[in-house]
Amino acid sequence: MKSSRRVDAAIEESVIAHMNELLIALSDDAELSREDRYTQQQRLRTAIAHHGRKHKEDMEARHEQLTKGGTIL
């Protein structure tokens, strides 16, 4: 399935802007059944959510490391 490969590639690339663009493109893809469209869009939404959570965790860990002892090093 062509759209599945596009979604796989976008998830592998891990660029939120590209995943969002693909979400919109899938909405207009007349070749996809409603179920396939939903499945592929859910995969993208899940990847976006995980990416955001991972980014937040990384930033918190970085901040914690930089502020050891109460001051920014």
Phi and psi restraints in degrees (value plus and minus 20) as a CYANA .aco file:
   2 LYS   PHI     -81.8   -41.8
   2 LYS   PSI     -66.5   -26.5
   3 SER   PHI     -85.5   -45.5
   3 SER   PSI     -53.2   -13.2
   4 SER   PHI     -82.5   -42.5
   4 SER   PSI     -61.4   -21.4
   5 ARG   PHI     -86.8   -46.8
   5 ARG   PSI     -58.2   -18.2
   6 ARG   PHI     -83.9   -43.9
   6 ARG   PSI     -61.5   -21.5
   7 VAL   PHI     -86.4   -46.4
   7 VAL   PSI     -64.4   -24.4
   8 ASP   PHI     -75.7   -35.7
   8 ASP   PSI     -66.1   -26.1
   9 ALA   PHI     -84.6   -44.6
   9 ALA   PSI     -62.2   -22.2
  10 ALA   PHI     -84.7   -44.7
  10 ALA   PSI     -61.0   -21.0
  11 ILE   PHI     -86.4   -46.4
  11 ILE   PSI     -62.3   -22.3
  12 GLU   PHI     -82.5   -42.5
  12 GLU   PSI     -60.6   -20.6
  13 GLU   PHI     -86.2   -46.2
  13 GLU   PSI     -53.6   -13.6
  14 SER   PHI      41.0    81.0
  14 SER   PSI      20.6    60.6
  15 VAL   PHI    -130.6   -90.6
  15 VAL   PSI      93.6   133.6
  16 ILE   PHI     -76.9   -36.9
  16 ILE   PSI     -63.1   -23.1
  17 ALA   PHI     -78.9   -38.9
  17 ALA   PSI     -61.5   -21.5
  18 HIS   PHI     -89.2   -49.2
  18 HIS   PSI     -56.9   -16.9
  19 MET   PHI     -85.8   -45.8
  19 MET   PSI     -60.1   -20.1
  20 ASN   PHI     -84.7   -44.7
  20 ASN   PSI     -61.3   -21.3
  21 GLU   PHI     -81.4   -41.4
  21 GLU   PSI     -61.0   -21.0
  22 LEU   PHI     -88.4   -48.4
  22 LEU   PSI     -56.1   -16.1
  23 LEU   PHI     -75.3   -35.3
  23 LEU   PSI     -65.5   -25.5
  24 ILE   PHI     -87.5   -47.5
  24 ILE   PSI     -63.9   -23.9
  25 ALA   PHI     -81.3   -41.3
  25 ALA   PSI     -59.1   -19.1
  26 LEU   PHI     -85.0   -45.0
  26 LEU   PSI     -51.5   -11.5
  27 SER   PHI     -81.1   -41.1
  27 SER   PSI     -51.1   -11.1
  28 ASP   PHI    -119.5   -79.5
  28 ASP   PSI     -16.1    23.9
  29 ASP   PHI    -100.6   -60.6
  29 ASP   PSI      83.0   123.0
  30 ALA   PHI     -91.4   -51.4
  30 ALA   PSI     -36.7     3.3
  31 GLU   PHI     -96.7   -56.7
  31 GLU   PSI     -38.2     1.8
  32 LEU   PHI    -108.7   -68.7
  32 LEU   PSI     121.8   161.8
  33 SER   PHI     -93.5   -53.5
  33 SER   PSI     142.9   182.9
  34 ARG   PHI     -78.4   -38.4
  34 ARG   PSI     -61.3   -21.3
  35 GLU   PHI     -85.7   -45.7
  35 GLU   PSI     -64.6   -24.6
  36 ASP   PHI     -83.5   -43.5
  36 ASP   PSI     -61.9   -21.9
  37 ARG   PHI     -79.3   -39.3
  37 ARG   PSI     -67.7   -27.7
  38 TYR   PHI     -80.3   -40.3
  38 TYR   PSI     -65.4   -25.4
  39 THR   PHI     -80.1   -40.1
  39 THR   PSI     -67.7   -27.7
  40 GLN   PHI     -87.7   -47.7
  40 GLN   PSI     -59.6   -19.6
  41 GLN   PHI     -86.3   -46.3
  41 GLN   PSI     -57.3   -17.3
  42 GLN   PHI     -84.7   -44.7
  42 GLN   PSI     -58.1   -18.1
  43 ARG   PHI     -80.0   -40.0
  43 ARG   PSI     -63.1   -23.1
  44 LEU   PHI     -87.0   -47.0
  44 LEU   PSI     -64.7   -24.7
  45 ARG   PHI     -79.5   -39.5
  45 ARG   PSI     -62.0   -22.0
  46 THR   PHI     -84.0   -44.0
  46 THR   PSI     -64.0   -24.0
  47 ALA   PHI     -83.0   -43.0
  47 ALA   PSI     -60.5   -20.5
  48 ILE   PHI     -83.8   -43.8
  48 ILE   PSI     -64.6   -24.6
  49 ALA   PHI     -82.5   -42.5
  49 ALA   PSI     -63.6   -23.6
  50 HIS   PHI     -85.6   -45.6
  50 HIS   PSI     -58.8   -18.8
  51 HIS   PHI     -81.8   -41.8
  51 HIS   PSI     -65.7   -25.7
  52 GLY   PHI     -83.0   -43.0
  52 GLY   PSI     -62.4   -22.4
  53 ARG   PHI     -84.3   -44.3
  53 ARG   PSI     -63.9   -23.9
  54 LYS   PHI     -83.7   -43.7
  54 LYS   PSI     -62.2   -22.2
  55 HIS   PHI     -81.6   -41.6
  55 HIS   PSI     -64.4   -24.4
  56 LYS   PHI     -82.1   -42.1
  56 LYS   PSI     -64.8   -24.8
  57 GLU   PHI     -81.7   -41.7
  57 GLU   PSI     -62.1   -22.1
  58 ASP   PHI     -82.9   -42.9
  58 ASP   PSI     -62.5   -22.5
  59 MET   PHI     -86.3   -46.3
  59 MET   PSI     -60.5   -20.5
  60 GLU   PHI     -84.5   -44.5
  60 GLU   PSI     -62.0   -22.0
  61 ALA   PHI     -84.6   -44.6
  61 ALA   PSI     -60.8   -20.8
  62 ARG   PHI     -84.3   -44.3
  62 ARG   PSI     -65.0   -25.0
  63 HIS   PHI     -81.7   -41.7
  63 HIS   PSI     -62.8   -22.8
  64 GLU   PHI     -81.2   -41.2
  64 GLU   PSI     -62.6   -22.6
  65 GLN   PHI     -87.4   -47.4
  65 GLN   PSI     -58.1   -18.1
  66 LEU   PHI     -92.5   -52.5
  66 LEU   PSI     -43.3    -3.3
  67 THR   PHI    -129.4   -89.4
  67 THR   PSI       2.6    42.6
  68 LYS   PHI     -76.2   -36.2
  68 LYS   PSI     113.0   153.0
  69 GLY   PHI      62.2   102.2
  69 GLY   PSI     -15.3    24.7
  70 GLY   PHI      71.3   111.3
  70 GLY   PSI     -25.5    14.5
  71 THR   PHI    -148.2  -108.2
  71 THR   PSI     130.9   170.9
  72 ILE   PHI     -94.0   -54.0
  72 ILE   PSI     109.1   149.1
